[in-house]
Amino acid sequence: MTNHTLAPGLGARLSAALISASLLLAGGAHADKADQETVAPVDAGHIIDNRDSGQDWPAHGFDYQETRFNPLDQIDTGNVDQLRLAWTHDLNSQRGIESTPIVVDGVMYVTASWSVVHAVDADTGEPLWTFDPEVPPETGESACCDVVNRGVAVYRGKVYIGTLDGRLIALDAATGKPLWRRDTIIDHEHAYTITGAPRVFNGKVIIGNGGAELGVRGYITAYDADTGEQAWRWFTVPGDPSKPFENKAMERAAKTWDPSGKYWETGGGGTVWNSMAFDPELNLMYIGTGNGSPWAWSKRSPAGGDNLYVASIVALNPDTGEYVWHYQETPGDSWDYTSTQDLILADLKIDGELRKVVLHAPKNGFFFVVDRTNGEFISAENYVDVNWATGYDENGRPKVVPEVRRTDKAFDIVPGPFGGHNWHSMSFNPNTGLAYFPAQNIPLNLAVDPDWDGYGSNKPGQPMSGVGWNTASRINSEPPTSQPFGRLVAWDPVKQKEAWRHEHASPWNGGTLSTGGNLVFEGTADGHLLALNAKTGEVLWKAPLATGVIAAPVTYRIGDVQYISIAAGWGGVYGQSQRATPNRANPGTVYTFALKGKAKAPQRPGAADKTLLQGVSYDPELVPEGTALFVSNCVFCHGVPAVDPGGNLPNLGYSDKAVISELDKFVFDGPFMSRGMPDFTGRLDKKDVEKLKAFIQGTADAVRAQQQQQKEK
């Protein structure tokens, strides 16, 4: 189940040992360990030493502390306007690109959608090898938030990739040949996925998973980096209380859940799908946990309770997986307020005392500073407007506004489930003392769904229930009133206040990189890479990228040249149906810049067609039922027909007449199943398809009439 391509030449900097190892593996033999480790020579010492040199980008967040701060300063505020394109590499993808490239010893390892790994000469962009794990296309419907992957880990000659369908695969760094595979999923009857990047701490490869909305129980697993043997597994939420608890941490957690809600049937959530960090001195690793499942607290745990350890920071012993401490940022989460956003470790002087802290800007809109030695709450202040809580008390408990706990009324929650800050990477510059991250508001209205009747509930109008979602919430049952925005925020974690901001054209902007050249780099939803003055926020340089950006840039040095690279490709849960650029084609590409770059930008398709659907015959009386079916099966992928612009998936209100007229040929075992579209055979019938057609064409007609009225005015 592999599709492996080895490039004809491996690049001038690859050693004779690498080439020898490649030839051996191509013949079916195994290269010895010394030859493997000649390539991608990453270990703890390398990651620690590289913090000072900045030559490589050897780990997901640059260093164990996940600061995404590189001290390289060849490119600075005085010359950044001279950056030019050095090379590009086509990722052969039309879906979301969320990867942070790893760069070691002149080779870049970067992932595309569907968990495909590319090895590239980091000086020239020459492709070296490609590994395709051949994820089954039906896995796409289990991925709540696009078929994305955030990158690999590299350690002692191996490249580790977590695949969308839940495998952890070790590849030879020289050739891309698989060395071992492990199935990380405990229960294939539930929709577990992996979109996050593995980490390697103390010789163990550590990976979590996603799928809380689809009814899974969160956990994180460590495997021996050399052999792939499982070392430990730690669950984030308790299981069925009628069965023995795995450890004392789960026994304690169970006391904070109401068993009458049968939370274990919907998994409970708490998935660890993104953030991890490591303190080698304390020998502690830190994870951020996801939202509760289902979203609605009153359905998940009717008698209340904090529901540990959802929406929390948790410290574990990386050698044993033993629980050490936790701090819960959103007790009784009811709004998809994950704490899976980047965790950054820093040493800060607070009230005259040097503190070892975790910095965190999770979805719930507050910026947290927590003592990383013991989990003690230090401070929290909101970095965007919030209306679910008025702040945090001295014990670190949120002061929740009673209105948001009502079960009989919709509430325009701010920030909404997309978060005040989502997974898009944060960086911290020790020279400025500021953290940099994209903040946003995407308006959403939430209400508890009185008709939700447990795991697998699938009634028309329940959001995406036809493909397995379990929110127990009604979404936008009333029009939201808050305003959308996207901005880059520079935050002072000691003063707990904003230092500066830069407004963007749209929400859903990319992660950040900060450098020793007093610069912050960020890709944007409207298709640019920006460089800003890290102290003032002044935009100093801007380059067009022909697609919206959600991933974060990296920087590295080869010889005497500093490069800036970013993997660009629009997507993610918001980007599937929304966009801020006219180009819908979304070609995934690695763009790399240098002060003496001389490459030409690749030619990309122009603006997408915006012709409204017209001429599909339908019965207007079927529109209301079609609306409910569309919400249950289609809306999070395709958006509202003719209202939303379409993202990396098309908006059906702008489809060809032939497509919607014969919609059944696409819905039932259709041509797009190979690209990840669900097969609705047995879930919908032909009468349902007629209702969907009525809603799609009826909405397009309503939009057309509205546009005509505006013209006449």
N, C-alpha and C positions, 0 to 999 in steps of 0.2 A: 504494500500500500504506500509506495513512495514514488515520487517523480523527481529524479535527481539529475541536474545538469552541471557538468564540470566544464568551465571555460577552457579554451585551447591554451592560453597562457596565464600564469598565476601572478604576473606582475613582478617588476624588477626587484622589489624589496624582499620578496619571499625567499627564504634561504634554501640552500641545497637540501637540507634535511627535510624541509617541507615538501619539496618536489619528490624526494625519495619516498616519503610517507604516502604521498598521493598515488604514486605508481603502485606501491604495495597494496593499498586499499582498493585500487581499481581492479587489481588482480584477485581480490577476495581475501588477501591476507590482512593481518592486523599490524599497524605500525606500532613500534614499541613505545612505552610511556614517555621516554625521553624525547623522541621525535615529536610526539603529540604536543608536549609541553613547550617545544620550540616555537610553536604557533600559538598565538593568543596566550602569552605567558602571564596569566592573571592569577594572583592569589592574594591573601590578606595583605602581605607586605607591599605588593605592587599597588593595590588600591590606596593604602595609607601613604606611601611615598609619592604617589601621583598627585595627591592633594597639593603638594608644593610645586611640582614641575608643571602640571597641567598638560603634559604632552598628549596623553591618551584621554579617552572618555571610557573608562573600563567598567563602570557599573551604571545601573539604570539612572540613578540620581547624581552621577559623577563620583560620589564618595559614599561611604557607609552612612554618613549623616544625611544623605539625600539633599544636600544644599543646592545642587545645580549651579554652584558658583565655581568658575574656573579662573585661576589667577592670571592666565595669559593676558598680556597687555600690548602686543604688537599692534592690534587694532584698538584704537582709543577714540576719545571724543574729538581729537584733532584731525584724524585721517579717515574716520569711518565713512565719510561721504565718498571715498575713493574705492569702496568695495565694488567688485564686479563679479559676474558669474564666472566660476572656474570650470565647473562641469555639472552635468545632470545625469541621473540614472532613472530609467523608466521602470516602475514597479509593476507594470502590467495589471493594473487594478482600476476598477471603476467604483469601488466602495470606500468606506472610511479608512484613513491612514492615521493611526494613533501612536506609531512607534517612536521611541527614543533610540536613535542609532547608538550602538556600542562601537567604539573605535579603539583598536589595540594594535600596536606595532604596524601601522600603515594599512590595516584592513578594517573595513566597516561591515558590521553585521546589523542588518535592518530588516524588519518584517513588513509585509503587506497584509491586506485583508485575507481572510481564509487561512491565516497562520503560515503563510509562505515566507521562507527565510531567504534573503539575498546576502551574499558576501561580495563586497565591492572593493576594488583598489581605492583607498581613501584619498589618494593623491591625484588620480586621473579619472575616476568613475568607471574604469574598466570592470565589467562583470567577471567574477571569479567562479562562483558556483551558485546554484539555486536549489533549494530543497522544498518540495511541495508535499505536505503530509496527506494530501488528498482527503480533506475533511468531507464527509458525506454531505451533499447539498441540503438534505432535509434537516440538518443541524441548524440551518439558518433561522428557522422559526422559533428555536429555543433561545436564540440570542436576542434579548430584549432590546439591545442598543446598537445594532449593526454587527456585521461579521468582522469585527476589528481585532487587532492584536497590538499590545503596547510594547513589545520588544522581547529580546532574549537576555539571558545571562551568559557570561563567558567565564570559564574557570579551568585553569591547567589543561589547556588544549582541547576543551570541549565547549560546544555551544548548546545551550539548553532552551528549548522552546515548549511552551504550553499551548496545546492546540484547542481550537474552539470546541471540539467534541470531547475534551477532557483528558487527553493524553499528555504525558511529559516525556519528551524525547531528547536524548543526548546525541549530538552530532559531532563528528570529528571536525575540528575547526579548520583543518587544512583542506578537506575535500567535501564536507557536507554529508558524508556517509553516516547513516544512523548507527550508533553503537549500542544503545539500549532504549527500550520503550517501557513505560509504565502507564497503566490505566489508573487514573487518580480518582475516578468516580465511584462512590460507594453504592449508588442505587441508580441504575439506568432507566428505571421507571419514571424518574423525575428529571426535569429539564436543567441539569447542571451544564455549565459551559465554563471555559477559561478564556478570558480576554487579557488578563494581566501578564506582566513580565515576571518570571521567576527571579529570586534572589539567591545568592550563595553566602551563607554565614557558617563559619567554623566547619567547612567541608561538607555542608549539607545544602542541597537544593530545596528551596521552600516555595510552595505554590498554593494559592487559594483557588477560589472559583466564584462564579456568579450564578444568578438564577433565582434570587429571592422572590421576585414578582411571580415567578412560575411555580413556586411552592417547594423550595428546597431548604435544607438545614445547612447552615454555614459551618465550614471547618477549614483548617489549614494543615498541610502535610509536609513533612521533611523527608528527603530521600538522600542516601549516601551519594555524593557527587561522582564517585568513581564507579560504583557498582549498580546504583539505582535501587538498592534495597531500602524499603521503608524504615525510617528511624523512629518517627513518632507522628501522631496526629492529634490535634486539639480542636474540639468542637467549640463553636462560639455561643451556642444556645443549647438548652437542655432538650433531650429527646422525650420519648414516651415515658411518663413518670411511673408507669406500671413495670418498667424494666429497670435493671440496675444502672445507676449513673456511672459514667466513665471515670469520674474523678470528683474530688471535693468541690472544685470550682463549679461543676455542673449541678451538684447537689445544692450549693448555695444559690445558684442562678434559678433553679426550679421554684424556689420560694418566692420569686418575684414575678411569676406567671400564674395566671388563673387556669387550672386544668379544665374548667367547664368549657373553655373556648376551644379545646382540642387543638391547641396550637401546633402540635407535632404533625398533624395531618397536612397542614400547609407549610411545614418545615420550620417555621419561626423566623427564617431569614438570617440576618447577621453575616452575610457572605463577605469573605475577604477577597475582593476582586481587584484591588489596586495597591494600596499603600503599605510599605514596610520600610523600616529603618533599623540600624544596628549600632550599638555602642560597644566596641570591643573591650574597653576598660571596665565597664560594668558587667560585661557579658550578658547584655539584655537586648532582645529584639522587640520591636514595637510594631503592632499591626493596627489598622483602622478597620472597624467592622461596619457592615451595611445596615440597611433599614430592616424594620420588622416585616414579617409576612403573615397575613396580608397587611396592607398599609394601615387599615383602620384599626386602631388600638382597641376600640370598644367591641369589635368582632373577634379580635385575636386573643384578648385577655379581658373578658367582660367585667371582672371585679377590680380591674386596675393592675397596678404593679409596675415597677420600672422596666421589666423585661430585659434582664441582663442576658447576654452582653451586647445587645444591638446598639448601634449608633455610639460606639465607645472606642477609646484608645485602650489597648491591652498590652501589657508587657509580659513576655514569656522568656524562659530560659531556652536559648537556641539549641543546646545540647540534648535536652530532655523533653522540651515542649511543655514544661511545667508552668502553670499560671503563677505570676509574681504579683502583679497589681493591675487595677483598671481604673479608668475614669470615664464615666458615662456622660456624654455631652448632651444627649437628648433622651432623658428617661421617658418611657412610654411613647416612643416615636409613633406618630400617626400620619406623617406627611412626607414619607420617603426621604427623611433627613439622614442620609448615609454619612458616616465618618470615614469614608474610604479615600478622601482627598489626601494629597501628599503630607506626610509627616516629616518635619525637618528638625534635626537635633542641633542645638546651639548652646553656647555658654554666654549668659548675659548677666550684667550687673544690674540687679533690681533692688531698690531701696538700700544701696550701698553694699549688697552682698552678691558675690558671684554665684549664680545658680546654673545648674545643668538642667536644661529645659527641653521640652517638645513644643514646637510651634505648629499651629494647626488652624486652617480656615475651612471648616467643613461646610456642608450644604446649608446648615441652619442659620447662617448669616452672622455668626459670632466668630471672632478671632480669639483663640485660646492660647494661653501660656500655662504649661503644666510641668511640674517638677518631674524629670524623667527618672530620678532615683527611687521615687516612692509613689508617684501618681498624685501628689498633692496639688490641688487647684491653686493657681496663683492669680490669674485674672482672665476676664473675658469681656470684650466690647464688640458691639456690632459694627461690621465693616460695610454693610448695606442697610437700608431701611428694613426693619422687621416688624411684624404685627402679631406674632404668636407668643412673644415673651417680652417683658419690659427690661430684662437684664438677668444677671445671676447674683445670688446672695453670697455671703462670705464662705459658705460651705460648698460652693460650686453647683448649687441647684438652680435651675432656671425658674424665673418668676413667670409662670405660664398665664396667659390671658384666658380667663374662663370661656370666653366666646368660642375659642378654637376647639374646645372639647365637646361642644354640643353635637348631639347625634340627630337632631331634628331640623337642621338648617344648614344650608350651604355657606361656605366662608371663603372669601377671596384671600387665600393664604399668601403671605409675603415673608421670605421668598417662597416660591412654589417648589414642587418636586424636582424641577431641573436644578434647583439650588442657587444660592447667592454666589457660590463657587462650586463648580463640578470637578471632575477628575483632572482637568487641564492643569498642567504642572506649575507649582510654585517654586520660586528660588529665593535664596537668602544671601545677601552680600554682607560679609562681616566688616568690610571697609565703610559702608554707609550705614550699617545697622538696620537695613530695611529689607522687608520681605516683599516680593513682587508676584502678583497673581491676577488672573482675569476674574473680575466680578461681573454680576449680571442680574437681570430680572427677566424671567419669561412668565408672563401672567398666566395663572391657572386658578380655577375655582374648584374646591373640593367639598364633598358631602359624603357622609356615611351612607352606604347603599343598604336600605332596609330589605331589599330582595335578595341579597347575597346569602346563599345557604350552605356555605362550606366549600372545601377544596373541590375544584372542578366545576363550580357554579358557572353556567354558561347560558345566560338569558340575554335576549336582544337588548342592547344598550349598555351592557356591562363591558367596560373598556378592555378590548382585545381578549375577551374571555374565550373566543373561538379558537385561539392559538395557545390557550393555557394560562393566561394571566389571572392572578388572584389579588386584586387590589381591595375588594370590598368597599370600594369608593366610587362615587359618581364624579366624573370629571367634566367641568364646564357645563354643568346642568343650568347654570346661570352665567351670563357673559362676565368674564373678569373685568375689573375696572382699573387695576394697577397698570403702569406703563412699562413697556419693555426697554431695556438698555443693555449695553455691554461696555465695559471699561477696563483699563489696566489700572490697578491700584498699587501704590507703594505704601507699605504699612510699617509703622514704627512699633515693634512689639513691646518695647519698654514703656513708652508713653501711651501705648494702646490707642493710637490715633493715626489717621491717614496723613501721610506726608505730602503726597501729590496724587493726581489721577490724570489719565488720558482717556477721553471718550472715544468709543468706536462706533461704527455705523450700525452694528447689530450685536446681539448676544452671541455666545458660543464661539469665543475667540480662543486662540491657541495658548499653550503653556509658555513659560518664560525661561530664559537663560540670563544670568548676570556674570560679568567678567571683571578681571583686574584692570581693564581699560576704562572703568567707570561707565559701563554700558549695560543696558538691558535690551535683549532681543525678544521679539514676540511676533508670531504669525497671526493674521487676522481673518475673520469670517469673510471679509470682502476681498480676500485674495492678495495680501501683501505680507512682506516681511519687513518689520520696523526695527530700527535701532534708536534707542532713546538715552538721553543723559540720565544715569542712575540716580543722581542727586536732585535733579530738577524736573525730569519728565519731558524735557524738550526733545522733539523728534528731530534726529540728526540725519537720518537716511531711510529710504523706503524703496523697496523693489517689488515689482509685480510678479505674481506666481501663477496666475491663470486658474487658480482654484482656491476655494476657502481652505484655511489651515486650522487644524485642531491640535496637532502634536506640538512638541517643544523643540527648539533648536538645541544644537550642541556645538562645542568648539574644541579644536585639537590642533596639534602642531606636527608637521612632517618636515624635517630639516629645519630650514629657517622660515617656513611659511605657516602662518596661522590661518585655519579655515573655519568658516561658519557653515554648518549644514542643517538642513531641515527636511523632514519627510512630510510632504504636503499631499493632501487628498481629503476632500470634504466628506463628512459623514458623521457617524455617531447617532444617538437616539434623536436629537433635535435635527441633525443634518440629513436624516433620511427623507424628511418631508419639507424642510425649510432651507432657504439659502439666501445669501446676501450678494451673490454675484450673478450675472446673466448667464454664465456658462454652466450648463447642467451636466456636461460630459464627464467632469471630475476625473481627469487622468492622474493617477497617483505617481508622484515623481519625487526623487531626492534632488534638491537644489543645493549646490555648494558654492560658496563665495570666498574670494580672497582679494587682497589689495591689488594684485597684478592679474586678476582673472581676465581671460580673453574669449570665453566661450559664448556661443550664441544661444539664446533661449529657444527651446523646442517650439514648433508650431502647434498651436492648440485650436480646437474647434471654436467657432464663434458663439454668439448668443443662442440660447435654446428657443425653439418655436413656442410662441405664446398664443396660438390660435385656439379659441374656445371650441369645445366639442359641440357639434351641431348635427341634427338630423336623425338621432336615434329615437325610434318610436317607443313610447312608454305610456303606462297608465298613471296619471297624476295621483290617483287614490292610493297607489302603492308607495309613494314617497315617504310617508312617516315610518312605515315598517322597514323600508330600505335604509332609512337613516339609522335606525337602531341596529340593523345588521352590519352596516358599514362601521359603526363605532365598535362593535364586537369583534370584527375580523380584519379591518383594513386601515383604520384612521391613523394609527401611530406610524405606519410605514408610508402611506401615500398622502396623508394630510387631507384636509377638507377640499373636495373637488372644486376647482376654479377659484378657490379662495386663497389657499396656501400656494406658494410658488413651485413646490416640488423641490426635493433636495437631490441626493444621489439616487433616489428612486422617483419615478415619474408621478406627477399629479394627474389623476385620471380625468380631471376636467379639461385637460388639454390633449387628450388622447385622440387618435384617429377614429373616425366613425366606425370603421371596420372592426376595430378592437372591441369597443364597447357593445356594438351590435351582436357580436359573437362572443360575449364575455365568458360563456360557459366553456369555450374551448381553451380559455386561459386559466379558469378557476379549477377545472377538473383535469388533473394530469396534463397540464399544459406545457408549452415550450419553455417557460421560465422556471420550472421546477429545478432544472439543473443549475440555476443561478441562486437558488435558495428560497424561491417563492413557495409558500405552503401549498400542498395539494388538499383542496377542500372536499375531495370525494368522501362521501359518508358523513360530512359535517354540515354541508349545505346541499340543497337540492335545486332543481331547475326553477322552481317557483321562487326560491330565495334569490336566485340570480336575476330574475325579472325585477324583483324589488330593488336590488342593488343598482341595476341599470336605470330604474326610475329615479332613484336618488341622485345618481351621478349626472344624468342628463338634465333632470329637473333643477339641480343646483346650478349647473352651467347656464341654463336658460334664465334663471333668476339673476345671476350675475350679469349676463348680457343685457337684460332689461334695465338693471340698475345703471350700468355703464351708459346705456342709451339715454336714460333720464338725465344723467349728469351732463352729457353732451348738449342736450336740448336746453338745459339751463344756461 
